[in-house]
């Protein structure tokens, strides 16, 4: 099975991920997604005056945490690929592996 996340789904996942780490509400987190040719996808976050910079693996972890905590997927059974295009923006393609 494949699950597709659009840019808003990615932002929501990152908000929840940062909120869990910082022990704040997801609504208190701001996210700015960026694409750098040399770094790939990154995210800058701001929550209660604290900033954080997430790289691709952090964003992948955020998606896995979101799917595990909110939709009962098994994080170890997810293969998450991030991409960016001018046409589609930021996207995550998630393959759910059957083990």
N, C-alpha and C positions, 0 to 999 in steps of 0.2 A: 504494500500500500504506500502511496505517496501523499504527503501533505505539503501544501504550498503556503508559505507565509509571505504576505506583502509587507511593505514598509511599515505600516501601522502595527501589524502583528509583531514585527521585530522590535519596534519601539516599546510596545506593551511588555514584551518579554524582558527587555532590558530594565524597564521601570520596576518590574517585580523582582528581578535579580538584585538590583542595587538596593531596593527597599528591604529585602531579606538580609542583605549584608550589613546595612546601616541601621536596621531596626526602625525604619520609618514607613510611612504609608506610600504605596506606589504613586499616588497622586502628587506627592511631594517631590518627585523626581522629574527632571527635564532631560531630554535626550536629543543630541544632534548627531545624526549619522553622516559619515563622510567616506569618500572613496579616494584612496591615494594609489597611483599606479605602482609604487614601490612597496607600500605597506598593505594594500588590499583594503578591506572594509575596517573602519574604526568607528568608535562612538565616544563622544564626549558627554559626560553626565554631570548634572548639578542637583544635589539634594541637600536641603537645609544648609546651604553655604559651602558644602564640601564638593569638590570636583573629583572626577575619576576619568581615566582614559582607558577604554576597552579596545583590545585588538581582536582579530578574527576569532581566535580560540575562546576568548571571553564571551563574545557574542554567541558562538555556538553553544557554550555552556549555559548561557542565559536561556536560549531556546529550549535546551534539554530540561533545565530546571522547570521552566514554565509548563512544558508538556507533561512532565512527571508529576508536578504538584497540583496542577489544575485539571489535567485530563487523564491521569492515571496511566500514562505510557511508561514503559520501562526505559530509562535513560540509556542503558547499555545496548538497547535494541534499536537505537536511532542513528542514522547516518545523515548528518546535516551538512549541506553545501550552501554556501553563501555566494551571491552574485550581484553584480550591478550592471545596468545598461541604461543608456540615456532614455530609451523608450519605456522600459518597465520599472526603472528605479531599483531600489534594493529589494532583493528576494531571497528567501530561503527555501530550498527544496529539501524536504525531509523524507527519507526512505525509512519505513518501519520494517525492520527485519524480523522474520519469524524464527525464533530459536526455541 
